[in-house]
């Protein structure tokens, strides 16, 4: 239940790219009771997987209290499966040997360690209102002029 007397925080996320790699954006909606906050951002050159993961990280990092119960809703099989099927644990055990996005996975581990996080996979572009909103925010974010560089992106 997180901190005493507090219910779940719902985190809806999505990432998008125009090309893969290409300009990319991420978005998250945090909902707790009647409170809601949206986050989004974009990069000049990145990948869809990086944006999907960054959306989750951004939402988790925005939670102000410790030990929150967070239910993440994502259409990213990459992110959801990495956490729920033990891939991330295996990658950590091998020192992320030749795995992409190590920088973001390490950031995710730090952000998620503060909370009790569970994941729910949802089908993308299937009319889920929060997923559709996150997609629109992510696309808008990568459509802006003067996007920064995704310094963690490695095209190799």
N, C-alpha and C positions, 0 to 999 in steps of 0.2 A: 504494500500500500504506500510505499515511499515514506516521507515524513509523517508522523502521527497526524491522522485526521485529513490527510491530503489524498485525493483520488488520482487517477491516471492523467497523464499529459498525453495528448495525441499529437503525433508528428507525421505530417503528410509531406512527401518529398517527390521531386522529379528533377531529372537532368535532361538536357537536350543539346544536340550539336547539329550544325549545318555542314554536313560532311562529317566523316569520322576518320581522321582528325579534321578539325575545322573550328570555326568560331563556336563557342559553347557557353551554355548558361545553366544555372542551377536555381532551384527555388524550394522553399520550405514554408509550411504553415504549421505553427504551434498553436494548439488549442487546449485550454485548461478551463473547464466550466464555461462561463460566458465570455472569457477572455480569448482573444485571438491575435496573433501577430504573424506578419508575412516577411520573408527574407528572400532576396534574390541577388544574383551577381553574374558576371560573365567574363570571359577571357577571349583573347584574339585567336589562340590556337590551343586546342585541348582535345580530349576524347569524351565520348558519352559516358563511359564508365567512371571517369574522374568526376564528371559533373554529378552523376547519380550519387556517388559516395560523398562528395562535398556537400550536397544538399542535406544529407543525414548529419554530417559533422556540424554544419552550421546551426542546425536546429538544436542538437544536443548541447553545443557550446553556449547557446543562448539561455539555457535553463539556469536560473539563478540559485536554486537551492540544491543541496546534496541529497542523494539517495531517492530521487524521484522515480516513480514508476512511469516508464515511457513506452508507449505503444507506437512503433514506427510502421507506417504504411508506405510501401514502395513498389513500383512496377519493375524494379531492377532485379532480375534473377541473379545477376553477378553479385550485388550487395547482399541480398537476402540469403542466397545460398552460401556465400562465403562465411556468413555468421552462423546460420542455422545448421549447416551441414558439416561444420568443423574445418572448412578449408582454411580459415584464418588461423586457427590453432596450429595446423600443419605448417603453414607458411612461417609462423613465428618460430616454430621448433627448428626449422631449417634456416633461420636467419633471413627469410624472404629471398632465398636463393633464386635469382633470375625472375622474380615476380615484379610485375609492374605495379605502380601506385603505392610503393612502400611508404612514401612520405605521408600520403593520406591515410593509409591503414594504421600507421603509428599514431597519427592524430586522432583517428576514430577510437583507437584503443584507450587513449587518455581521456577522451570525452565520455565514452561509454562506461568507463570504470567508475565514474562518479554516480552512476544510476543503475536501476534495474530495468534493462532494455529488452523488449521483445519485438520481433519482426512479423509483419503480415505482408505477404505478397499479394498485390492486386493487379489485375489485367490493365495495362495501359490503353489509353484511347478507347475506353469502353464505357464512357459516360459517368465514371466516378467523379462527383463534383469537385472534391479537393484535388484529385489527381489532374483533372482538366485545368483547374485554376493554376496549379503548380506548373503545368506544361506551358500555359500561356505566359506566366511570369518568367520562366526560364528562356523561352523564345524571345520575349521582349528584352531580356537582359543581354542576350548575345547579339541582338540587332542594333545595339547602341554604337555610336561612333567612339573611337578612342579607347577601345577595350585594353585592359592591362595584359601583360604576358602571364601565362600560367607557368611560374618558375619551376614547378615540380614536374611539368610534362617533359618526358624524354622520348623523342621520336624513335629511338633505337629499339 
